[in-house]
């Protein structure tokens, strides 16, 4: 059911000249409660992710960033709006993008977590990191 105000339709009875108003109301209280609960859970998850000391990010199947925590943005010195919707190729030098795309492919094909050691260029220079990548699959 859609949101919005109740709709009223005025009808006329031509023979008697009477008027009728039909009003249809939709109680969306539970929908609003569910939406509020979802917003609260999303805010909680984002707060947990943002306060983690490691950098955490997620990408869609096309390799576009869909989530990045505060530490990710700090280490790469990029605000969220500069990362969201972008691919590694748009954000990093070609060798880094190539390696990231290759490990992303391996994770998707193996359907198992991948632990690797990598060198990443950051705002402070090269950093040696341990990376854990895993894919999230839906029921489909």
One Martini backbone bead per residue (centre of mass of N, CA, C, O) as a GRO file, in nm:
protein
  140
    1UNK     BB    1   0.100   0.035   0.017
    2UNK     BB    2   0.058   0.359   0.014
    3UNK     BB    3   0.125   0.664   0.076
    4UNK     BB    4  -0.060   0.916   0.233
    5UNK     BB    5  -0.334   1.058   0.207
    6UNK     BB    6  -0.642   1.058   0.223
    7UNK     BB    7  -0.913   0.973   0.016
    8UNK     BB    8  -1.162   1.167  -0.153
    9UNK     BB    9  -1.495   1.103  -0.284
   10UNK     BB   10  -1.737   1.258  -0.478
   11UNK     BB   11  -2.087   1.192  -0.492
   12UNK     BB   12  -2.381   1.181  -0.704
   13UNK     BB   13  -2.737   1.196  -0.685
   14UNK     BB   14  -2.949   1.286  -0.933
   15UNK     BB   15  -3.242   1.228  -0.821
   16UNK     BB   16  -3.193   1.350  -0.505
   17UNK     BB   17  -2.917   1.524  -0.451
   18UNK     BB   18  -2.717   1.358  -0.316
   19UNK     BB   19  -2.426   1.328  -0.103
   20UNK     BB   20  -2.112   1.149  -0.116
   21UNK     BB   21  -1.847   1.028   0.102
   22UNK     BB   22  -1.540   0.870   0.041
   23UNK     BB   23  -1.312   0.721   0.273
   24UNK     BB   24  -0.961   0.637   0.273
   25UNK     BB   25  -0.766   0.459   0.509
   26UNK     BB   26  -0.421   0.430   0.624
   27UNK     BB   27  -0.235   0.235   0.839
   28UNK     BB   28   0.126   0.328   0.903
   29UNK     BB   29   0.256   0.267   1.178
   30UNK     BB   30   0.417   0.000   1.133
   31UNK     BB   31   0.588   0.104   0.902
   32UNK     BB   32   0.727   0.329   1.066
   33UNK     BB   33   0.849   0.145   1.280
   34UNK     BB   34   1.019  -0.028   1.086
   35UNK     BB   35   1.183   0.207   0.968
   36UNK     BB   36   1.306   0.300   1.238
   37UNK     BB   37   1.445   0.035   1.311
   38UNK     BB   38   1.626   0.029   1.061
   39UNK     BB   39   1.774   0.296   1.111
   40UNK     BB   40   1.892   0.210   1.386
   41UNK     BB   41   2.055  -0.035   1.282
   42UNK     BB   42   2.224   0.118   1.076
   43UNK     BB   43   2.354   0.312   1.282
   44UNK     BB   44   2.485   0.096   1.455
   45UNK     BB   45   2.658  -0.037   1.239
   46UNK     BB   46   2.812   0.221   1.158
   47UNK     BB   47   2.935   0.274   1.439
   48UNK     BB   48   3.096   0.016   1.456
   49UNK     BB   49   3.257   0.048   1.194
   50UNK     BB   50   3.377   0.338   1.254
   51UNK     BB   51   3.524   0.224   1.539
   52UNK     BB   52   3.711   0.062   1.395
   53UNK     BB   53   4.063   0.019   1.352
   54UNK     BB   54   3.997  -0.087   1.086
   55UNK     BB   55   3.954  -0.127   0.752
   56UNK     BB   56   3.624  -0.090   0.597
   57UNK     BB   57   3.469  -0.248   0.309
   58UNK     BB   58   3.240  -0.230   0.023
   59UNK     BB   59   3.124  -0.413  -0.269
   60UNK     BB   60   3.007  -0.469  -0.560
   61UNK     BB   61   3.008  -0.663  -0.847
   62UNK     BB   62   3.145  -0.402  -1.002
   63UNK     BB   63   3.346  -0.264  -0.772
   64UNK     BB   64   3.178  -0.071  -0.604
   65UNK     BB   65   3.155   0.140  -0.355
   66UNK     BB   66   2.917   0.112  -0.059
   67UNK     BB   67   3.134   0.105   0.183
   68UNK     BB   68   3.291   0.313   0.448
   69UNK     BB   69   3.494   0.376   0.688
   70UNK     BB   70   3.671   0.602   0.856
   71UNK     BB   71   3.951   0.461   0.823
   72UNK     BB   72   3.948   0.445   0.518
   73UNK     BB   73   3.934   0.753   0.467
   74UNK     BB   74   4.195   0.821   0.619
   75UNK     BB   75   4.410   0.635   0.473
   76UNK     BB   76   4.311   0.760   0.176
   77UNK     BB   77   4.215   1.055   0.184
   78UNK     BB   78   3.884   1.013   0.159
   79UNK     BB   79   3.580   1.083   0.109
   80UNK     BB   80   3.293   0.921   0.073
   81UNK     BB   81   3.201   1.069  -0.194
   82UNK     BB   82   3.475   0.974  -0.343
   83UNK     BB   83   3.405   0.650  -0.321
   84UNK     BB   84   3.125   0.621  -0.387
   85UNK     BB   85   3.078   0.431  -0.685
   86UNK     BB   86   3.367   0.348  -0.707
   87UNK     BB   87   3.660   0.221  -0.828
   88UNK     BB   88   3.978   0.127  -0.813
   89UNK     BB   89   4.054   0.256  -1.091
   90UNK     BB   90   3.951   0.550  -0.985
   91UNK     BB   91   4.151   0.557  -0.708
   92UNK     BB   92   4.403   0.390  -0.819
   93UNK     BB   93   4.661   0.256  -0.918
   94UNK     BB   94   4.691   0.008  -1.141
   95UNK     BB   95   4.835  -0.212  -0.964
   96UNK     BB   96   4.622  -0.201  -0.737
   97UNK     BB   97   4.369  -0.253  -0.903
   98UNK     BB   98   4.454  -0.523  -1.019
   99UNK     BB   99   4.487  -0.673  -0.748
  100UNK     BB  100   4.201  -0.625  -0.641
  101UNK     BB  101   4.047  -0.757  -0.874
  102UNK     BB  102   4.177  -1.036  -0.845
  103UNK     BB  103   4.089  -1.095  -0.550
  104UNK     BB  104   3.790  -1.061  -0.599
  105UNK     BB  105   3.763  -1.293  -0.800
  106UNK     BB  106   3.868  -1.520  -0.616
  107UNK     BB  107   3.646  -1.495  -0.402
  108UNK     BB  108   3.400  -1.546  -0.586
  109UNK     BB  109   3.492  -1.824  -0.695
  110UNK     BB  110   3.551  -1.971  -0.408
  111UNK     BB  111   3.362  -1.885  -0.165
  112UNK     BB  112   3.605  -1.772   0.014
  113UNK     BB  113   3.817  -1.662   0.216
  114UNK     BB  114   4.085  -1.411   0.192
  115UNK     BB  115   4.433  -1.412   0.275
  116UNK     BB  116   4.645  -1.120   0.265
  117UNK     BB  117   4.937  -0.952   0.157
  118UNK     BB  118   4.987  -0.592   0.132
  119UNK     BB  119   5.050  -0.305  -0.065
  120UNK     BB  120   4.955   0.034   0.018
  121UNK     BB  121   4.862   0.336  -0.092
  122UNK     BB  122   4.885   0.624   0.102
  123UNK     BB  123   4.901   0.928   0.247
  124UNK     BB  124   5.174   0.795   0.412
  125UNK     BB  125   5.222   0.569   0.215
  126UNK     BB  126   5.335   0.270   0.241
  127UNK     BB  127   5.141  -0.025   0.335
  128UNK     BB  128   5.128  -0.304   0.538
  129UNK     BB  129   4.883  -0.561   0.492
  130UNK     BB  130   4.607  -0.738   0.614
  131UNK     BB  131   4.377  -0.919   0.416
  132UNK     BB  132   4.017  -0.968   0.429
  133UNK     BB  133   3.818  -1.151   0.206
  134UNK     BB  134   3.459  -1.153   0.134
  135UNK     BB  135   3.156  -1.296   0.044
  136UNK     BB  136   2.817  -1.203  -0.013
  137UNK     BB  137   2.532  -1.412  -0.013
  138UNK     BB  138   2.240  -1.482  -0.124
  139UNK     BB  139   1.987  -1.704  -0.158
  140UNK     BB  140   2.017  -1.683  -0.482
   0.00000   0.00000   0.00000
